Amino acid sequence: MSIDLPTPRGSLIPDRTLDGLTWLRVGGPADWLFQPADEDDLADFLAALDPGVPVFPMGVGSNLIVRDGGIRGVVIRLGRAFNSVEIDGDTVTAGAAALDAQVARRAAEAGLDLTFLRTIPGSIGGAVRMNAGCYGSYVADHLIDAQAVTRQGARVTLTPADLRFGYRETHLPTDWVITSARLRAAPGDPDRLHAKMADQLARRDESQPTRERSAGSTFRNPAGFSSTGQADDVHDLKAWSLIDRAGLRGHSWGGAQMSEKHPNFLLNTGGATAAELEALGELVRRRVLEESGHDLQWEVIRIGDPGPDTD
């Protein structure tokens, strides 16, 4: 894309391959990768950027398949200037690049309960955008407001009403960049909160392929809610259960595989292409629809152009 771009204070890299920036380790290059120096740099850059250039905010790549042909336009990835965590009373203010686990730990140290974030892969910006949640708690239950920069470079404050939270979704424009969020948390004993998180981690490691290359849960639960972690949790309309009943636990396509340990986890077993991962996911969707009548919806975000050899 031969367009003159504004000159930022941060880093602007052309033709930046993205596979090393995603948890699944796949993906072609972005036309440009922009890492702003701070919020002023981000706002100024977007205000001056040609309106015809697409923009895609990327977190830590934990819930993402970048297709093999890469992404046209500017990918924006927030760095250290956006990973602060500050606590005031019962309010936790976290930069969008702060890891969910980091925010949960810092809150617990201050005697505040955001323990549900501890096992969620990714950063706070993505957690807000996707209304991340587990164990019966969601970002929507805690968000006071979030700061964002629009595609035009304007700074806005977003309330829960603005975001219109749903299950694994908000109504935030895809090219707006969340820069920080304020979360309200209930008080708790720090030792008990840390113990609770340790238990959550142990249970996660028992049931999920945490040591393999995945992007977390691949499909949304048709039940419309996350696992609660409680003994009375119902699994009939969980994505993993439907995939299992369709006989696809451990099913593979090239270097892609549905996990034997948790069949709603799509794995790169080594050398998989984005096309193979997406093809396996679509095969799973077709088979589950045939077997159960449920049309699984992707939870993993897929973006970019197919590779040159993709049919």
N, C-alpha and C positions, 0 to 999 in steps of 0.2 A: 504494500500500500504506500504509494509515493505521495505522502502529504506532509507538509511542514508541521511539526509539533511544537508546542510551547517549550521553552527551556526551563525546567524546574530546578529547585535546589537539591532535590532528592535524586535517586538513581532512575535513569530511563534507558533500558537496554533493548535494542532491536533484535528480532528473531531469536527470542529466548526460549529454548526448549523447556517444557513444563513437566516432563515426566519425573524429574527428581524432586518436584515440589508437591506431588500428590502421593497419598498413602498407597495407592495401587501401583505407583511407578509406571504409569503409561501416559502418553499424550505427546502430540507434536508441538511445534513452537507457537508462541504468541507473536504477533507482529511487533508488539512492544510490551515490555514488563516495566511498570512504573511503581517504585517504592518511595512514597512521599516522605520528605524530611519531617513534616508535622502537618497539622490540620490546615494551617494557612497555605502551605505549599500545595496540598491536595485541592483546596478550594480554588486557588489561583489557577492551577493547571487546568481543572475542569472548566472554569469560566472562559479560559482562552482557547480551549480545544475545539477544533472544527466540529459543529453539531452532527456532522455526518459520520464521525468516527465512533464505532461502537465501543462500549466500555463494559468490562466484566470485573466486579470485585471478587477477589479470591482470598479465602482465609488460609488455613494451613493444609488445605487439600484433603481433608479427612473424609469428605462425603462427596467425592467428585470423580467422574470419569471425563478426562479431556480426550477427545477423539484424536486419532492418529494424524489427521491433517492439520491439527492445531487450531488456534483461535485468531480470527481476524479482528483487528482493532487493538485496544489497550487493555491489558489485564492489570488491575491495581491490587497490590499486595501490601498490607500494612505491616510495619516492623516495630522496632523497639520503642519508637516514639508513641506508640499506641497500646502499650501493654501494661500500663500502670494499674495498680489496685489500691484504692483508698477507702477507708472506713470511717464513718461518722455516725455514731449512735447505732441505729438499726439499718443504716443505709450503706450499701457497698457500691462504689462507683468504679467500674472496670473499663479499661480501654478495650476496643474491639479486638485487638490482637492478643489480649490476655487469654491464656489457655483456660478452658472450663475447669480443669483439675486444679490449676493454680488459684483460681478464684475461690473454689470450694475450700481449699486448704487455708488460705488467708482468712476467709470468713470464720472458719472453725477456730483458728487461733484467737480470734477476737470474740469468740463465744456467740457466733451467729450461724444459723443453720441454712446453708445452701448445699447440703451434702448430696443432693440429687445430681449436682453438676459433676461430681467427682469421677464418675465412670463414663461420662459423655465425651467422646473424642471431639477435638476441634477447639475453636476459640469463641469468645463471647459474641462477636459480630455474627457469626454463623448461627450460634445458639438462638440469638434474638430473631434472625431472619427466618429460621426454621421452627421456631417455638419448640426448641429441644426439650426433652423431658424423659423421665423414667421414674420407676417406683411411685407412680401416682402424682408426681409433681412436674410442673412445666414452667418455662420461663414466664409464660403469661400470668402465673400465680404470683410472681414476685416483681415484675417490671414496673417501675415508676415511670420512667421515660427513657428514650434513647436519643442520642445526637447523631445526625447524619449530614452528609453533603450530597446535594442533588447533582444530576448530570450537568446542570447548568452552573454548578459551583456555589449555589446558595446553601447556607447552613440552616438546618431546621431541627426543631425538637419534636419528637414523635411520641405521642401518648399511646397507651394500649388501644384506645378507640381508633386512633389513626392507623395502627398496624392491623387491626381486625384479625386477631389471632384465631387460628384454627388448628386442627391436628396436623402437625408437621408443616405448617404454612403460615405466612402472613401475606398481606396485600401490599407489600413494599415493592416499588418499581425495581426491576432487576439491575438497573444501572445506578441506583443510589448507593452510597457507601456509608454504612454505619461506622461511626468512629468511637462511640462509647455508650455505656448503658448504666442506669442506676437501678439497683435491685434492693428491695426491702426484704429483710430476713428476720425470722423469729429467733429469740435468744435460746441459748443452749449451753450446757457445760462443755468446755473445750475437749476434755478427755473423752467424754461420751460421744461427742461428734466425730472425733478422730477414730474411735473404736467402731462407730457405725460405718464410716467410710472404709475402714479396713475390711469389715465384713462384706460390704458391697463389692469391693475389689476381689475378694476371695470367691464370692459367688459368681462374679463375671468370668473369672479365669476358669472356673469349673465348667461353665456352660458355653463359652464363646472362644473362638480361635484367636486369642489375643496376641499370639506370637507369630501369626502369619499375616501376609499382605492382604488387607481387606479395607473396605470403606465403611465398616459398621453394617448396620441393617440395610439390606438392599431394597426391600419393598416395604411400603406402609402396611400396617395391619388393617385388614378390612373391618375389624372390630371398631376401629376409630380411636384406639387409645393404646398407650404403651403398656408393657408388662408392669404390673404393680409390685411384683416380688413377694406377694403375700400367698399364703397357703391356699386361699380360695380363688386365686387367679384362674380365669377360664381361657383355654387355649384353642377352642374350636375355630375361631376366626382370626387366629394369629397367622401371619404370613408363613412362619417356619412350619407350622402344623400342616397348612395346605400344601406346601412344597413337599413335605415329607410324605403326605398321603398320595401325592402324584408320582411318587417313586423317584424323586430327583435329589434326594440326599446324596452328596458325593458325585453327582453327575458332572462331567467335564466336557469342555469344548476347546481344543488346542491347549493353551496354557491356563485357561480359566476353569474354575471348579466351584460348585456349590459345596460349602464345607460339610464334611462328615460330622463334625461336632455340633454345628448349628446351621441347618440348611438355608437360613435366610442371610447367610454371609457369603458373598461372592469373593473368591480368592484369586489372586495372581500367584500361581504355584511356581512361577519362574519363566520369564520370557513371554508372557501373554501380551497380546496387543489389545488396545482399547476395543477394536472391532470384535475380537473373540469374547471379551468380557460382556460387551453389549449384546452380542448374538446369543450367548448363553442365557443372559437375563431375559431376552425376548422369547427364547425357547421355553423357559420356565413359565413365563406369563401365559403362553399359548397352552401348555400342558395343564396348568392349574385351571385355566378357564374351561378346558374340555372336561377335566375330571370333576370340578366342583361348581362351575358356573361363576366363580369369583374372578373378577378382572383386577389382578394385582397392579398397583400403581407404584412406579419407581419412587423410592425415597432418595436414592443416590442421584445427584444432579449430573446430567450428561450435557456436554457443551462442545462446540467446535465442529470442524469439517471432517468428514471421513477421509481416510487415507487414500492414496491413488489406486491401491489394489482392491479397495472395497467395492463389492458389487452394489 
